[in-house]
Amino acid sequence: MKMSDATKSRINIAMVTLRRLAPFLATVAMFAHFIEDERIETAATNGKDIIINPNFFNSLSARNRAGVLLHETLHAALLHVTRRGTRDPKLWNIAADIVVNGMIANIPELELPEGVIRVQELEALSVEEIYHELLANANKYTLLKQIFDASMFDLQEYGVADGSMKSQIDRDAETYWRNVFKQAEVIARNNNFSLQSLGIERELEALTPGSLDWQALLWRFVVQTPTDFGDFDRRMIGQGYYFETLVGLTIDISVAIDTSGSITNKELNAFIGEIQLILSIYPHIRCELYYADADLYGPYTITPESTIPQPTGGGGTDFRPFFNKIEERTEPPAACIYFTDGYGVFPSEPPNIPVLWVIMPGGIELNTLPFGEGVRMIID
């Protein structure tokens, strides 16, 4: 549908406003494809295009128009449509709105129309983390669903005729917006634009493959230890076949679970469940488990048939006892995994073995970890 000159003009003015108030995000918005369609009540995105109702858009103030364009562009650029997967659409939309509205509210002079969703204590998290919080505390956030029903925004499957078309749009959008962010970051560096905007760091982190699939990274990390049996075909286990290279050889890994804070049983069970599955498929791997707050409890030997030991802890958080214990061993493990929110005292020197930090929802930024590799654990 051809866009009217009046709407084009107002979009251009809104883009100028964005460039003045939020240069980096405006650079991302420059790559957006805008469509005018009166069938859309207000504004929407299918993950690829930004669709606006001209009557609604033209009725807004200049700063509201800039805010609305940025709102929809961020939903598309941050892959909020494709990242949803099989999650509840309404709850996911609320989580996504909390993120983008928080980012926009943090930009001086920029405005969104009244009545949009805001939950300030959640705004710095990723959409996956917020969704997890909303799902786990449904009663606390009941009012948000009512606000959302009256809100003007939604992530709509605009122009999608069937599932195959949606899949293609999702693939095209993901490729397109990842390239946009790469180009925008180059432009930002060349022009000294700041990337600091509430929530943008966490959302950009969530776009990395490791953050989107913590189980995959956990598997890769455990299996690809310094003594890596890369040729081991796990499909052969069910048939009773084992390669000769595995006979008599064992790889030790040490796992620490932070018991100082609010790790839920669901998260604990999911994490231990993954470890047990890995052990059942790779019989040459042996796992010892520790619980840790300011002290260290264990070790407990974990096998595929193990019952999860009762967690011990409840004090402060100090990562040093675990790594001190590892350093004391005559034969240190091939790798260490630490399940935590990341808030605690780190060793002054990194250990001389690979470390994977599995950071629970609400934990620290992955790029602030002083050593090792980090992945954010999200469970629906």
URKA-V291254 format. One line per field, one symbol per residue. ss: DSSP state (H for helix, E for strand, C for the rest). phi: phi as a letter, one per 20 degrees, with the letter a starting at -180 (. if undefined). psi: psi as a letter, one per 30 degrees, with the letter a starting at -180 (. if undefined). Layout:
ss = ???
phi = ???
psi = ???
This chain:
ss = CCCCHHHHHHHHHHHHHHHHHCHHHHHHHCCCEEEECCCCCCEEECCCEEEECHHHHHCCCHHHHHHHHHHHHHHHHCCCCHHHCCCCHHHHHHHHHHHHHHHHHCCCCCCCCCCCCCCHHHCCCCHHHHHHHHHHCCHHHHHHHHHHHHCCEEECCCCCCCHHHHHHHHHHHHHHHHHHHHHHHHHHHHCCCCCCCCCHHHHHHHCCHHHHCHHHHHHHHHHCCCCCCCCCCHHHHHHCCCCHHHCCCCEEEEEEEECCCCCCHHHHHHHHHHHHHHHHHCCCEEEEEEEECCCEEEEEEECCCCCCCCCCCCCCCECHHHHHHHHHCCCCCCEEEEEECCCCECCCCCCCCEEEEEECCCCCCHHHCCCCEEEECCCC
phi = .feffffgffffffffffffebgffffffgefdecdbffefcbabdncdddcefffffeeffffffffffgfffgffemfffffmefggffffffffgfffffffeegmecdgfnffccffdfeeffgffggffffcgffdgffffffgefedaedefmeebfffffffffffffffffgffffffffffdlfeeebgnfffffffefgffebffffgfffffeegdeefefeffeffendcfffefmdcdecdcddfdecdfefffffffffffffgffedfeedcddcdbcedccpedfdcgefeffffcqoefdcefgfffffffffcfffaccceaenereeffcffecfcdeeefgnfffffeffandcbeecce
psi = kkkleeeeeeeeeeeeeeeeeieeeeeefffkjkkkjffkedllkgfeljkkjeeeefflleeeeeeeeeeeeeeeeghfeffebgljeeeeeeeeeeeeeeeeffjkfkllllglkkjefffflleeeeeeeeefheeegefeeeeefflflljkikgjeleeeeeeeeeeeeeeeeeeeeeeeeeeefghkkgjkjfeeeeeeffkeeffieeeeeeeeeeilfikifgkjfffefggkkkfffkgkkkkkkkkkjgfbhkleeeeeeeeeeeeeeefeiffkkkkkkkkcflkkalkkklfgkkkkkkkbfaakjfeeeeeeeffkejllflkkjjlffjaklkfkklhlkkkjjklkfalkeffkflakkkkjkk.
